[in-house]
Amino acid sequence: MIEKQCGNKQSAIIKYLRYELYFLIQLFILLGTLNNIQAQSDFTVSGYVKDAGTGEVLIGATVYNAKSKSGSRTNKYGFYSLTLPAGEHKLKFSYVGYASSEIKIELIQNEKIVVELKQVSVNTEEIVVTGTKTDENVKSTGMGVSRITPSEVKTIPIIFGEQDILKTIQLLPGINSTGEGSSGFFVRGGSPDQNLILLDEATVYNPSHLMGFFSVFNSDAIKDVKIIKGSAPAQYGGRLSSLLDITMNDGNNKSYHANGGIGIISSRITAEGPIIEDKSSFIISGRRTYADLFLALSTTESIKKSALYFYDFNLKTNYKAGENDRLYLSGYLGRDVVAINDQFGFDWGNTTLTLRWNHIFGDKLFLNSSLIYSNYDYVVNIENGQTLIDIKSSIRDFNLKEDFQYFINSDNALNFGLNVVNHSFVPGKLTSTTDTSSSTTNNVTDKYAVEMAFYLSHEVNFSEIVKLNYGLRYSGFSLLGPGTFYTFDEDGDVINSQTYNDNDIIKYYGGFEPRIAVNYLVDDDKSIKISYSRNMQYLHLLSNTTSTTPLDIWQPSTNNVKPGIADQISLGYYQNFSDNDYEASVEVYYKYLQNQIDYKNGADLLSNPHVEAELVYGTGQAYGLEFFLKKNVGKFTGWISFSLAKSERTFDDIDNGNPFAAKYDRLYDISLVGSYQLNDKWNFSATWVYNTGNAVTYPSGKYMVDGNIVNFYAERNGYRMPDYHRLDLSATYYFEKKGSYASNLNFSLYNAYGQKNAYSITFKKSESDPEKTEAVMTYLFTFFPSITYNFNF
């Protein structure tokens, strides 16, 4: 940790950017040197790999040269670069779910080749998908990495019949749901706010609709989803547990199409097509629930005036400005609205906007420049007689990123870059309005901060069996004025306060975050990997519940709150079978956490100007074993996921400094997922999940104070909710295609055997004996059927 006191924000940022600019200049000098010493008999093949039907670029497509036994993969913009000796070569281009393509070339100079792959469809005679699964899981250095495509989500049964990316990733090892039907998740014993969620590079701070029963991500607008639980590449940072990187569709640049779905709770529609054929395209997608329409049919006036719904929109467009330049503009807008009889209103939502420019320098250097806006806010309206009270809270970011990829040769690639984020926090702003006056009270001081980082990573193949990816990231965080900031004693009383002017740097934190991953290829279809990473997190979510809620508050690191630090080491064994038809992996990990935050018993978080006095600080550890087995092709596909894990926290001020189970501790977690393509008309699927109940704090006894019963709590999270298990079923019927119009009807049954899983447990006086206390369990769902009509034309 580094601490500095400076005069103003601008000079600090300029000084920091000078260091980063110097860093980039030195890298360009190095790159030029490497390029000059390369053998003149080598040439580079580069270009893009695309979907032949839509023109969409394919992320992670493989380019392989059997002669030299070297290859490359496309980046998240579909670009690849492969350096080969002069002469004749045969290149094979492949991507999961697509027919492979082979191209013969005679290399006498650098070549640019754009390859379009055709999707493979279901063979109606054998009902076997012929697309080949790649072996990236075995041969890459990535650990704890999973990639989910929207096509894998379509048949998985989900509550309300809505396709949901976030609920699907909860079926993977090490990723757990925060509660019944919730799209919130935690990873390897970390809290929900320790997951970095990106939508086209923009941070999404609250990924849930309708109190968590829907996610904000419309699957129709999504092209690729990647989650990393282990050692993330050095270009990513700011969170301790995981990275969820979601990429939106670019839009079909060859022809116009529309698709959507009509369900019992919500409906959605997506349209896409070319603006200029093969040069520019768009996609726009919208979704809305309509439970509020049924409220209007009520005979009760108060219910008729109530509202409960959400809506969201995705929009993306792109333009090919030249052979080496592409522009992208994408955005998301979503809000939830709850209103009760014109007396209470509550709405919240996310807004993101991303402008990106891709540029290729020569054949080996790829640049992505991004300007990103992200905002999450909520507003609560309460009408009390003649007084209207508004409570507002928000977090807003402006982010500049510069990411470079330099493909030195077939065995070496560099990634480097920088980013600067300006954060604005409104933890709680209360406005009271009457017929004659209006007053505003800032219950919690608004906060401002600048977060910066630069990174360098190198991926190198030492031989045919050893691959190394190592990197270093430096991040810095400055808390800025204006505002009054306090120092507290051990009892939470104010012992000092200081007022800062605009642009004053109140506190600075920073540090290095090393990353390294090694892959040892035992054979063509099996490997052993080991990785280590350090991450720092400067933003914290203040919540005293297990799952996130719209009222949770994002808090920056301050003079009292230090940034969280996580060191994780992982070891794994990976093997594929039957020409990659099956994949299996076993991983073990250990994660040590510093500067963790918890709350004093009875902590008051909402609109509390001294909320930091309610916090305590300590350490944590999480460790476990994860097993994964997946069948990728054939009539029957699916996977088995098993996790055995432990997550603990230690705080001097809690349980006398003894370790206790974290709220996110789950000993066992099992998921079984299966999908069976009976014929060209019917597909059946099922999921079964089982996990240990959440760790909770319940009263261990009670005593009387002035005639009132007061509960006694012996230890933090010393009890468990009942174990959770559930079976979901789904059947999809595909109607006969008429011209370009295709449709299907999906039937799903959530919680098929009607298990009454505990949502919460509360305690009350026994009606038969007031001196006794009874536990009362609340559950949300038993059987929950859904039906959805999906269409595409």
Salt bridges, closest charged atoms under 4 A:
GLU3 OE1 - LYS507 NZ 3.07
GLU56 OE1 - LYS223 NZ 3.26
GLU116 OE2 - LYS254 NZ 3.30
ASP135 OD1 - ARG73 NH2 3.74
ASP135 OD2 - LYS139 NZ 3.18
GLU136 OE1 - ARG147 NH1 3.92
GLU152 OE2 - LYS630 NZ 2.66
GLU162 OE2 - ARG287 NH1 3.02
ASP164 OD2 - LYS167 NZ 3.26
ASP200 OD2 - LYS316 NZ 3.28
ASP200 OD2 - ARG356 NH2 3.21
GLU201 OE2 - ARG356 NH1 3.50
GLU201 OE1 - LYS401 NZ 3.38
ASP220 OD2 - ARG268 NE 2.61
ASP224 OD1 - ARG147 NE 2.79
ASP245 OD2 - LYS76 NZ 3.05
ASP250 OD2 - LYS223 NZ 3.13
ASP250 OD1 - LYS316 NZ 2.88
ASP278 OD1 - LYS254 NZ 3.28
ASP292 OD1 - ARG288 NH1 3.24
ASP312 OD2 - HIS209 NE2 2.98
ASP312 OD2 - ARG287 NH2 2.71
ASP325 OD1 - HIS359 ND1 2.57
ASP336 OD1 - HIS209 ND1 2.59
ASP347 OD2 - ARG335 NH2 2.75
ASP377 OD1 - ARG335 NH1 3.30
ASP397 OD1 - HIS423 ND1 2.67
ASP403 OD2 - LYS401 NZ 3.62
GLU451 OE1 - HIS423 NE2 2.90
GLU513 OE1 - ARG515 NH2 3.08
ASP523 OD2 - LYS526 NZ 3.82
ASP525 OD1 - LYS526 NZ 3.14
ASP567 OD1 - ARG534 NE 2.82
GLU583 OE2 - LYS133 NZ 3.51
GLU587 OE1 - ARG188 NH2 2.79
ASP598 OD1 - ARG716 NH1 2.94
GLU626 OE2 - ARG188 NE 2.92
GLU626 OE1 - LYS229 NZ 3.05
ASP665 OD2 - LYS646 NZ 3.55
ASP665 OD2 - ARG720 NH2 2.22
ASP669 OD2 - ARG666 NH1 3.44
ASP728 OD2 - ARG726 NH2 2.89
